[in-house]
Amino acid sequence: MIIAERLRGGEDPWDFMEDLPSVDELVVFTLRAENIAANGGARPNAARHYRVLRQIALDYPQLTTAVWRLLGEANTHRRWDATVRADAS
């Protein structure tokens, strides 16, 4: 779905493929979305975003690396990154 959306937007796949989230990152974002939905759909602030992702890492140890990568500053250039989207709002 992410690839199709970007292709419809006219982007060249060679320019964005390395910026796409990994499968583990997609799973983390799905779990995060479920948590947001369970909380009435309220967008989390930075502190709650951190707590939710940290709890995901505790509940699913195999996703810990992906969680910490998503919490880091290194991926803020990615358009799908929740940190970028939260700051842009």
C-alpha positions, -999 to 999 in steps of 0.1 A, spaced: 0 0 0 28 24 9 46 17 -24 14 20 -44 6 54 -28 41 68 -36 40 55 -71 6 71 -77 22 103 -64 47 101 -93 77 91 -73 104 69 -87 108 37 -67 146 39 -69 143 71 -49 122 58 -20 126 21 -16 154 23 10 133 47 30 104 23 34 97 8 68 109 -27 75 83 -54 83 91 -51 120 86 -14 119 52 -19 102 42 -43 129 52 -18 156 32 9 139 2 -15 137 5 -22 174 8 15 180 -23 22 159 -43 -4 179 -32 13 211 -43 47 197 -77 33 187 -81 17 222 -75 52 237 -104 67 217 -83 77 187 -65 105 205 -31 112 189 -4 106 215 19 134 226 57 127 225 58 113 260 29 89 254 43 79 220 76 70 238 57 50 265 35 32 240 65 21 219 85 12 250 56 -10 262 55 -27 227 92 -35 231 86 -50 266 56 -70 254 73 -82 221 110 -85 228 117 -95 192 105 -60 181 128 -42 205 154 -33 178 127 -18 155 111 1 184 144 17 194 152 25 158 118 42 155 124 62 187 158 74 175 165 107 157 181 90 128 149 82 109 131 116 110 137 121 72 111 93 65 77 107 55 59 78 72 77 83 105 52 92 133 77 117 147 77 136 114 39 135 111 34 146 147 57 175 143 42 185 110 7 188 125 
